[in-house]
Amino acid sequence: MKHFEDNDFGHHVEVRSVKGTVSAENLEELVSRWMLFKDMWWKDYSEEEVKRLPSVLTNEARKLKQLKETEEGVQIETAAWITVARK
């Protein structure tokens, strides 16, 4: 909030949490999509660490209670923070 106040938004800022989902045909496809962001999300990882990421992400995703696997594919429930600010 301080960032918005420091940039002349005053107290005209609303922040809320919104439920969302990420989905794909299967878990491997979902992990593949995540890997598209490797240069942004894991830019400080070594080449060896990046090579291990798909396996690690797949294993960790399987542990999520939010993971739902159906005949249509996989889905993970998420939360997004939405900010609306007006001057």
Secondary structure, DSSP 8 states (H G I E B T S, - for coil): -HHHHHTT-TT-EEEEEEEEEEEESSHHHHHHHHHTTHHHHSTTS-HHHHHHHHHHHHHHHHH-TTEEEETTEEEEEEEEEEEEE--
